[in-house]
Amino acid sequence: MNRRRLGTMYLFGIALNGAALVTAASTGATLYAVTFGIVMIYLGLRYWMISRE
């Protein structure tokens, strides 16, 4: 898989986790919201590592 496609997949994952985070936070599921936030940070770091090469 090339870097451009991998970067697109990371951005898509970040967007999906962002939507899940907002949904979890609006329903009061704090633990789920924190988990989605951690996953977003991880995916953001991975995207940053891919994009700077």
C-alpha positions in Angstrom: 0.0 0.0 0.0 1.4 3.4 -0.9 1.8 6.3 1.5 -0.9 8.4 -0.1 -3.6 5.7 0.3 -2.4 4.9 3.8 -2.6 8.6 4.7 -6.2 8.7 3.4 -7.1 5.7 5.5 -5.7 7.4 8.6 -7.6 10.6 7.9 -10.8 8.5 7.4 -10.2 6.7 10.7 -9.6 10.0 12.5 -12.9 11.4 11.1 -14.9 8.3 12.1 -13.4 8.4 15.6 -14.2 12.1 15.8 -17.9 11.4 15.0 -17.9 8.5 17.5 -16.3 10.8 20.1 -19.0 13.5 19.6 -21.8 10.9 19.8 -20.4 9.3 22.9 -19.8 12.6 24.6 -23.3 13.8 23.8 -24.9 10.7 25.3 -22.8 10.9 28.5 -20.6 7.9 27.9 -17.4 9.5 29.1 -15.2 6.4 29.1 -16.0 5.7 25.5 -15.4 9.3 24.5 -12.0 9.2 26.2 -11.2 6.0 24.4 -12.1 7.4 21.0 -10.0 10.5 21.9 -7.0 8.3 22.6 -7.4 6.4 19.3 -7.7 9.7 17.5 -4.4 10.8 19.0 -2.7 7.6 18.0 -4.0 7.8 14.4 -3.0 11.4 14.3 0.6 10.5 15.3 0.7 7.7 12.8 -0.5 10.1 10.1 2.1 12.6 11.1 4.8 9.9 10.9 3.7 8.9 7.4 3.3 12.4 6.1 6.7 13.7 7.1 8.6 11.1 5.2 
